[in-house]
Amino acid sequence: MEDPTHQTQGEAHQRRTAGGTDGAEASTPSRDGRGSERAPSVARLRLSFLVTDLAYFVAAIVAGPFILLRMWWTGKLRTDWRARFGEGLVHPRTERPRVLIHGVSVGEVNAVRGLVARLAADRLHPEIFVSATTETGFKRAESLFASKHQVIRTPIDFTFAMRHWFDRVQPDVLVLVELELWPNMTRLAEMRGIPVVVVNGRLSDRSIRRYRRIHRFIRGMFGRATIVLAQNRASADRFAELGSPEVLVSGNMKWDSVEICDEVPGSAQLRAELGIPKGVPLVVAGSTEPGEEILLRDALPEGARLLIAPRKPEWFDGVAANLPGCVRRSKKEQGGADTRYFVLDTIGELRMAYALADVVVMGRSFGKLYGSDPIEPASLGKPVVIGPRVADFRDVVEAFVARGGIVQVDGAALAATLADLVADPRKRAEIAYRARETIRREQGGTARTAEVLLALLATHA
């Protein structure tokens, strides 16, 4: 393993904020005002990197064949492996401050749309790099940001890969969306004097239970977060419990990531190309998990149509098999007058589909998973129905429920609920109105987050 404490020529830029001292042995001030602390010794740092890398190596030996087999089965084996190990284009420094924003997948990437726009519009005019881990997240980041900003892949958390990543980008501030703290990533950032900021921070019930079991091993990782901007008080308390030194509640940026509007460009074309007839009730089910298509098929009101978008590409074929006579978007098929089921087996068209809906059903909320985000269809003025499984979006759903802006039912009541909403346009309009009012009330997290990041950039660039 290469020496993780080695300093490159490009790291001098970051060292300007570490009291003018290079090297891992320099003392740095405590981030929580408790006085100065001695940085870990070089030997201890090397041991920490070595132990972490060995743990990853053992995990790769044990689980690697299964992961590769699954990637092959789901068509994800073709990827940019060089980038996943930290290799890629080197981005020379300029005089402008530089921020690196990492989100693991599509949801996290979508959440920072407003944040990126606010940062870019500021007088500091920072260089913005957006990174993602998953293929779908990377593609979404490219579609949103590549025309104006740099989009890169986030590597695996091996020391050598993360070191190459930091060498290539040389950020002034590292921003991690929701959680995404990794041992080597945060350790290297701390060594280089790069502030680590968790934005839209969230620790779910499942996550906190897991982390409590290994608390002694991950406390240092959470402690290396310069500041955590949490979605809500519950998550803030959990970050503090796990060792984060400074935690603030800034609100959920996902409320700000949507535009309240009635029309989405391309939606009429999507309807025409799929052959969905006008004037016929349309139920759109977004981000579904396997099995929910059966529930939706059986609950679909007489005379209505179902447009379903499975969450993952590897689920497309199974969903289509359970919907006899369905039309698949990927095959450029077009339905006829008797077609009841349409499968949106493509990436990036779900918002257009939501715009066509009379009623939206949120997937991953009636099965075994933990819910999907209802904010986007609600912003488009659509009445949303969601199931009981919403652990990953509990605060969002509770905010909607409290103001009558969503309908939450179990699977047994879905058929009656859909029939009622399809038959009652006034009820649909009332739910949609209340949902939009909820969104407006909850917005503001992005502005608060941008204010903190810009202050850090101004002092660390």
C-alpha positions as a printed Julia matrix, in Angstrom:
461×3 Matrix{Float64}:
   0.0     0.0     0.0
   1.36    3.44   -0.87
   2.18    5.83    1.96
  -1.07    7.69    2.74
   0.81   10.43    4.6
   2.8    11.46    1.5
   2.05   15.02    0.39
   1.85   15.98   -3.29
   2.77   19.32   -4.8
  -0.87   20.15   -5.45
  -1.74   19.81   -1.76
   0.0    23.06   -0.86
  -3.19   24.89   -1.8
  -5.19   23.12    0.89
  -2.49   23.6     3.49
  -3.12   27.35    3.52
  -5.9    26.67    6.01
  -3.9    24.42    8.33
  -1.86   27.12    9.98
   0.76   27.1     7.22
   2.1    23.7     8.29
   2.4    20.7     6.0
   2.35   17.04    6.97
   0.17   14.71    9.0
   1.94   15.42   12.28
   0.94   19.08   12.47
  -1.28   20.11   15.35
  -4.62   21.48   14.26
  -7.23   23.38   16.24
 -10.23   21.44   17.47
 -13.35   22.08   15.43
 -15.62   22.31   18.45
 -13.72   24.98   20.36
 -12.27   22.68   22.99
  -8.68   23.83   22.36
  -5.97   22.31   20.22
  -5.5    18.59   19.74
  -2.44   16.72   18.59
  -2.95   15.14   15.19
  -2.52   11.35   15.07
   1.06   10.17   14.59
   2.2     9.01   11.16
   2.52    5.46   12.44
  -1.0     5.47   13.81
  -2.37    6.9    10.57
  -0.61    4.27    8.52
  -2.03    1.56   10.77
  -5.55    3.02   10.44
  -5.35    3.04    6.65
  -3.87   -0.46    6.63
  -6.56   -1.94    8.88
  -9.35   -0.29    6.88
  -7.92   -1.48    3.56
  -7.45   -5.01    4.91
 -11.08   -5.06    6.04
 -12.17   -3.95    2.56
  -9.88   -6.53    0.97
 -11.32   -9.38    3.05
 -14.86   -8.19    2.29
 -13.99   -8.09   -1.42
 -12.61  -11.65   -1.31
 -15.73  -12.95    0.44
 -18.43  -10.95   -1.33
 -16.67   -9.99   -4.56
 -17.76  -13.0    -6.66
 -21.39  -12.49   -5.68
 -21.2    -8.75   -6.37
 -19.6    -9.3    -9.78
 -22.14  -11.99  -10.64
 -24.97   -9.65   -9.72
 -23.4    -6.82  -11.74
 -23.12   -9.13  -14.72
 -26.7   -10.33  -14.29
 -28.05   -6.78  -14.05
 -25.91   -5.43  -16.88
 -23.78   -3.22  -14.64
 -20.45   -4.95  -15.13
 -19.56   -2.54  -17.91
 -18.52    0.51  -16.0
 -15.62    2.9   -15.77
 -13.43    0.71  -13.57
 -10.49    3.12  -13.76
 -12.61    5.87  -12.23
 -13.92    3.49   -9.59
 -10.3     3.08   -8.48
  -9.64    6.82   -8.45
  -8.01    7.23  -11.86
  -9.01    9.89  -14.35
  -8.43   13.41  -15.58
  -6.41   15.74  -13.34
  -8.05   19.14  -12.82
  -5.37   21.81  -12.25
  -6.15   24.42   -9.63
  -7.24   27.94  -10.54
  -7.66   31.02   -8.37
 -11.32   30.21   -7.78
 -12.42   28.25   -4.71
 -13.41   24.65   -5.41
 -16.16   22.52   -3.85
 -16.66   18.79   -4.39
 -20.23   17.55   -3.82
 -20.77   13.79   -3.54
 -24.13   12.02   -3.69
 -24.39    8.27   -3.95
 -27.3     7.95   -6.4
 -30.2     9.64   -8.18
 -32.08   10.88   -5.12
 -29.05   12.57   -3.6
 -28.01   14.08   -6.94
 -31.5    15.48   -7.48
 -31.5    16.98   -3.98
 -28.52   19.26   -4.72
 -29.9    20.87   -7.88
 -30.88   24.05   -6.07
 -27.72   24.02   -3.96
 -25.46   23.85   -7.0
 -27.36   26.73   -8.62
 -27.06   28.89   -5.5
 -23.35   28.23   -5.1
 -22.67   28.93   -8.77
 -24.53   32.26   -8.62
 -22.59   33.56   -5.62
 -19.97   36.29   -5.96
 -17.26   33.76   -5.02
 -18.07   31.97   -8.28
 -16.7    28.63   -7.02
 -15.71   25.74   -9.25
 -18.23   22.97   -8.6
 -17.51   19.27   -8.98
 -20.39   16.8    -8.58
 -19.62   13.13   -8.02
 -21.8    10.03   -7.78
 -21.3     6.34   -7.08
 -24.01    4.46   -8.95
 -24.41    4.33  -12.72
 -27.87    5.89  -12.57
 -26.63    8.59  -10.2
 -23.7     9.41  -12.47
 -25.92    9.62  -15.55
 -28.37   11.85  -13.69
 -25.53   14.12  -12.56
 -24.29   14.36  -16.14
 -27.73   15.32  -17.41
 -28.18   17.99  -14.73
 -24.73   19.5   -14.36
 -22.25   18.49  -17.07
 -22.99   21.5   -19.28
 -21.73   23.95  -16.62
 -19.81   21.94  -14.02
 -17.48   18.96  -13.71
 -19.12   15.57  -13.13
 -16.91   12.72  -11.89
 -17.28    9.28  -10.35
 -16.7     8.6    -6.68
 -14.18    5.78   -6.21
 -14.2     2.82   -3.86
 -12.93    3.77   -0.39
  -9.52    2.1    -0.68
  -6.72    4.43    0.41
  -4.95    4.49   -2.96
  -8.21    5.15   -4.84
  -9.3     7.97   -2.56
  -5.82    9.47   -2.63
  -5.87    9.59   -6.45
  -9.34   11.15   -6.3
  -8.25   13.96   -3.98
  -5.03   14.49   -5.99
  -7.06   14.91   -9.18
  -9.68   17.3    -7.81
  -7.96   19.14   -4.92
 -11.16   20.56   -3.38
 -11.31   23.29   -0.76
 -14.49   21.8     0.77
 -15.89   18.27    0.54
 -19.69   18.03    0.69
 -21.38   14.68    1.38
 -25.11   14.38    0.74
 -27.28   12.76    3.44
 -24.59   10.52    4.99
 -21.91    8.96    2.76
 -19.17    9.19    5.4
 -16.36    6.74    4.63
 -13.31    6.01    6.8
 -10.51    6.58    4.3
 -12.28    9.42    2.53
 -12.77   11.41    5.73
  -9.32   10.52    7.1
  -7.57   11.79    3.98
  -9.71   14.93    3.9
  -8.79   15.68    7.51
  -5.09   15.14    6.81
  -5.24   17.63    3.94
  -7.16   20.25    5.91
 -10.28   19.88    3.77
 -13.49   20.59    5.71
 -16.03   17.76    5.44
 -19.65   18.93    5.45
 -22.62   16.57    5.55
 -25.62   18.29    3.97
 -29.23   17.16    4.08
 -27.97   14.82    6.79
 -30.2    11.88    7.57
 -29.84    8.83    9.8
 -32.83    6.49    9.5
 -34.06    4.1    12.17
 -32.28    1.26   10.37
 -29.02    3.17   10.03
 -28.78    4.23   13.66
 -29.44    0.68   14.86
 -26.58   -0.62   12.69
 -24.19    2.14   13.69
 -24.88    1.71   17.4
 -23.69   -1.88   17.15
 -20.3    -0.77   15.77
 -20.16    2.6    17.53
 -16.61    2.24   18.84
 -15.28    1.57   15.34
 -16.99    4.43   13.5
 -17.0     7.23   16.08
 -13.8     8.69   14.62
 -15.31    8.73   11.15
 -18.31   10.75   12.35
 -15.99   12.95   14.37
 -14.12   13.96   11.24
 -17.2    15.73    9.87
 -16.5    19.44   10.3
 -20.2    20.2    10.43
 -23.41   18.26    9.83
 -26.47   20.06    8.47
 -29.28   17.67    9.34
 -32.76   17.39    7.87
 -34.49   17.28   11.25
 -33.92   17.17   15.0
 -34.06   13.37   15.23
 -31.25   12.97   12.7
 -29.27   15.78   14.31
 -29.4    14.04   17.68
 -28.27   10.77   16.08
 -25.27   12.38   14.37
 -24.27   13.96   17.67
 -24.65   10.61   19.44
 -22.26    9.0    16.95
 -19.6    11.63   17.5
 -20.16   14.51   15.07
 -18.82   17.61   16.86
 -21.06   20.27   15.33
 -24.6    19.54   14.14
 -27.25   21.99   12.99
 -30.79   21.47   11.72
 -31.05   23.09    8.29
 -34.12   21.34    6.87
 -34.64   18.92    4.0
 -33.28   20.25    0.7
 -35.52   17.88   -1.24
 -38.41   20.27   -0.6
 -36.45   22.87   -2.6
 -35.35   20.53   -5.37
 -38.71   20.61   -7.13
 -40.4    23.24   -9.25
 -44.1    23.74   -8.63
 -45.62   23.67  -12.1
 -48.42   22.09  -14.13
 -46.63   21.16  -17.32
 -43.48   19.14  -18.01
 -41.85   19.39  -21.44
 -42.02   16.08  -23.28
 -44.97   14.64  -21.4
 -47.42   15.01  -24.31
 -44.93   13.3   -26.6
 -44.51   10.48  -24.09
 -48.27    9.95  -24.03
 -48.47    9.89  -27.81
 -45.54    7.54  -28.29
 -46.87    5.07  -25.72
 -50.39    5.3   -27.12
 -52.06    6.29  -23.84
 -55.5     7.62  -24.78
 -56.57   11.08  -23.65
 -59.63   11.41  -21.46
 -59.09    8.02  -19.82
 -58.06    7.92  -16.11
 -54.35    7.21  -15.74
 -52.69    5.86  -12.6
 -48.91    6.36  -12.58
 -46.89    4.23  -10.17
 -43.35    5.49   -9.61
 -40.24    3.67   -8.36
 -41.96    0.36   -7.66
 -40.4    -2.79   -6.22
 -41.05   -6.35   -7.42
 -44.52   -7.56   -6.52
 -46.17   -4.16   -6.35
 -47.14   -4.43  -10.02
 -49.44   -7.34   -9.06
 -51.08   -5.28   -6.32
 -51.54   -2.35   -8.7
 -52.81   -4.57  -11.51
 -55.49   -6.03   -9.26
 -56.38   -2.65   -7.72
 -56.69   -0.73  -11.01
 -60.21    0.72  -11.41
 -62.3    -0.43  -14.34
 -61.6     1.69  -17.4
 -58.36    3.2   -16.01
 -54.85    2.71  -17.36
 -51.66    1.95  -15.41
 -48.26    3.41  -16.27
 -45.67    1.8   -14.0
 -41.99    2.71  -13.56
 -39.96    0.06  -11.68
 -37.17    1.5    -9.57
 -34.31   -0.62  -10.99
 -33.56   -1.76  -14.55
 -33.06   -5.35  -13.44
 -36.72   -5.4   -12.37
 -38.13   -4.33  -15.76
 -38.58   -7.79  -17.29
 -40.22   -9.28  -14.21
 -42.73   -6.45  -13.99
 -43.61   -6.76  -17.68
 -44.15  -10.5   -17.28
 -46.81   -9.83  -14.63
 -48.72   -7.32  -16.76
 -50.19   -9.25  -19.71
 -50.39   -7.32  -22.94
 -48.33   -4.42  -21.58
 -46.55   -1.88  -23.73
 -42.87   -1.3   -22.94
 -41.31    2.1   -23.52
 -37.84    0.66  -24.2
 -39.18   -1.36  -27.13
 -40.81    1.72  -28.68
 -44.17   -0.06  -28.64
 -47.45    1.78  -28.91
 -50.64    0.72  -27.21
 -54.09    0.43  -28.65
 -57.55    1.23  -27.36
 -57.62   -1.95  -25.23
 -54.12   -1.63  -23.71
 -54.37   -1.28  -19.92
 -50.74   -1.53  -18.83
 -47.72    0.52  -19.81
 -44.19   -0.06  -18.47
 -41.78    2.87  -18.29
 -38.59    0.82  -18.5
 -36.3     3.77  -19.23
 -34.29    6.2   -17.12
 -35.04    9.91  -16.81
 -38.67   10.05  -17.93
 -40.53    9.59  -14.66
 -41.23   13.28  -14.15
 -42.89   13.39  -17.58
 -44.96   10.38  -16.59
 -46.07   12.01  -13.35
 -47.28   15.02  -15.33
 -49.72   12.76  -17.22
 -51.25   11.17  -14.1
 -54.69   11.56  -12.64
 -53.45    9.72   -9.54
 -49.89    8.84   -8.52
 -49.02    5.8    -6.41
 -45.6     5.8    -4.74
 -43.72    2.54   -5.11
 -41.59    0.73   -2.53
 -44.21    1.6     0.08
 -46.51   -1.45   -0.18
 -43.89   -4.2    -0.18
 -40.73   -4.95    1.79
 -38.72   -1.78    1.17
 -38.85    1.64    2.78
 -40.71    4.08    0.6
 -40.14    6.59   -2.18
 -40.09   10.37   -2.23
 -43.56   11.83   -2.95
 -42.42   15.45   -3.27
 -41.95   15.54   -7.05
 -45.43   14.29   -8.09
 -47.0    16.48   -5.41
 -45.2    19.52   -6.84
 -46.86   18.78  -10.2
 -50.31   19.05   -8.66
 -51.04   15.32   -8.54
 -52.87   13.54   -5.71
 -50.48   11.0    -4.24
 -51.29    7.66   -2.65
 -48.6     6.01   -0.53
 -48.41    2.79    1.46
 -47.4     2.12    5.06
 -43.7     1.37    4.36
 -42.16    4.85    4.42
 -39.23    4.61    6.87
 -36.8     6.38    4.52
 -39.19    9.31    4.01
 -41.09    9.38    7.29
 -40.7    13.11    7.96
 -41.79   14.04    4.43
 -44.84   11.77    4.56
 -45.8    12.97    8.05
 -45.65   16.6     6.87
 -48.0    15.8     3.97
 -50.35   13.71    6.13
 -50.58   16.44    8.78
 -51.92   18.89    6.19
 -54.06   16.48    4.18
 -51.68   16.53    1.23
 -51.35   12.79    0.71
 -53.42    9.61    1.1
 -51.72    6.86    3.09
 -53.35    3.41    3.01
 -52.34   -0.22    3.21
 -52.52   -2.66    0.32
 -55.96   -3.94    1.27
 -57.46   -0.46    0.87
 -55.65    0.48   -2.34
 -58.36   -0.63   -4.77
 -61.13    1.29   -3.0
 -58.89    4.36   -2.64
 -58.01    4.44   -6.33
 -61.63    3.94   -7.36
 -62.7     6.79   -5.07
 -60.05    9.22   -6.36
 -60.55    8.37  -10.03
 -64.27    9.05   -9.64
 -63.9    12.32   -7.68
 -61.92   15.12   -9.4
 -62.75   17.6    -6.62
 -61.13   15.37   -4.02
 -58.08   14.95   -6.23
 -57.76   18.72   -6.61
 -58.11   19.31   -2.85
 -55.37   16.81   -2.0
 -53.08   18.28   -4.66
 -53.66   21.83   -3.38
 -52.84   20.86    0.2
 -49.7    19.05   -0.95
 -48.39   22.1    -2.76
 -49.06   24.27    0.27
 -47.05   21.79    2.35
 -44.11   22.03   -0.05
 -44.11   25.83    0.12
 -44.17   25.75    3.93
 -41.25   23.33    4.17
 -38.89   25.01    1.7
 -35.77   26.92    2.75
 -33.22   24.23    3.59
 -31.17   24.85    0.47
 -30.66   28.54    1.23
 -29.53   27.76    4.78
 -27.15   25.08    3.52
 -25.66   27.34    0.84
 -25.0    30.05    3.41
 -22.88   27.69    5.53
 -20.94   26.31    2.55
 -20.18   29.73    1.13
 -18.87   30.89    4.51
 -16.55   27.86    4.61
 -15.39   28.44    1.05
 -14.62   32.07    1.79
 -12.36   31.13    4.71
 -10.75   27.97    3.27
 -10.07   28.9    -0.34
